[in-house]
Amino acid sequence: MRYILSALEKEAGGADLASVAAGFSIKPIFPQAADAGWDAFSERDQDTFVHRLGNLALLETAFNRDLANAPYASKRPALAASAITTTRHLSDIYDDWTPETLAARQPQIVRRSTAIWRIAQLP
């Protein structure tokens, strides 16, 4: 996942994180152990969405520790302050983090990924 998210960052005009990956970690926006503030998600949604690529972002490790299971409203300022372009854009694009926004982001990432890793069609 780190490789994919780093490549998406580079493709978006951001930094090449491959050489500095130690300072960043993968952050699920909707957390594995959701606390208060995640009312838009059901228990079933947790199994469905937590590990989807559309729910993941690279974030500086220092921010990651502080945010753990916090609601999106608490995470958004840290996302906005991130040095990572694709992570910063999350706070610009999404006012809320819901199953609908997560489901909308998933195919966007897939489209961007297919532009990076083109595979020739098999005969």
PESUL-V852475 format. One record per residue. OMEGA is omega in whole degrees, 0 to 359 (NA if undefined). NEAR is the number of other C-alpha atoms within 12 Angstrom. D_LAST is the distance of its C-alpha to the last C-alpha in Angstrom with 2 decimals. Layout:
omega->(OMEGA/OMEGA)
near->(NEAR/NEAR)
d_last->(D_LAST/D_LAST)
//
This chain:
omega->(180/180/181/181/177/178/177/177/180/180/180/180/179/183/172/187/183/183/182/186/183/182/184/176/179/183/170/180/171/191/177/178/184/176/178/178/180/185/181/182/175/176/178/179/181/178/183/193/190/186/177/179/179/180/186/176/171/181/177/185/180/178/185/181/184/189/180/186/183/177/183/180/177/181/188/178/178/176/180/182/183/175/183/185/184/178/178/181/178/182/178/187/189/176/180/176/184/175/181/180/178/179/177/181/183/181/176/179/178/179/179/180/180/175/179/184/178/178/180/177/175/180/NA)
near->(21/25/22/26/37/34/30/36/30/22/22/22/15/22/23/22/29/20/14/17/22/16/20/27/27/34/37/34/45/45/35/26/21/26/20/17/21/26/18/22/29/19/19/12/25/26/18/20/31/31/22/29/32/39/38/34/45/45/40/29/23/20/28/27/17/16/28/26/24/28/29/34/23/25/35/28/22/34/35/26/21/29/23/36/30/34/40/26/26/32/26/19/18/25/19/25/35/29/29/18/23/34/21/21/28/23/18/18/28/21/16/24/26/17/16/19/14/11/9/8/5/4/3)
d_last->(29.53/31.83/29.03/27.03/30.23/31.35/28.18/28.56/32.18/31.41/28.87/31.64/33.97/35.83/36.80/34.70/35.77/34.15/37.44/39.75/37.98/41.15/42.94/40.41/39.27/36.86/38.83/37.89/39.47/40.10/41.64/41.22/44.90/45.59/49.28/51.13/49.51/46.19/47.38/44.30/42.30/42.97/42.89/39.64/38.18/39.03/36.58/33.93/34.24/35.87/32.88/30.35/29.20/30.76/34.09/34.11/35.63/36.84/40.60/43.35/44.61/48.15/47.08/44.99/48.06/50.14/47.73/46.58/46.75/48.37/47.47/45.27/48.42/49.64/46.35/45.78/48.40/46.94/43.44/45.00/46.79/43.77/42.89/39.19/37.93/35.39/38.05/40.71/38.61/38.55/42.30/42.02/39.41/40.47/44.08/43.42/40.87/40.10/37.33/36.39/36.24/34.32/31.78/31.51/31.03/28.20/25.48/26.95/26.37/22.78/22.16/24.00/22.11/18.67/20.32/21.46/18.50/15.39/12.20/9.19/6.44/3.83/0.00)
//
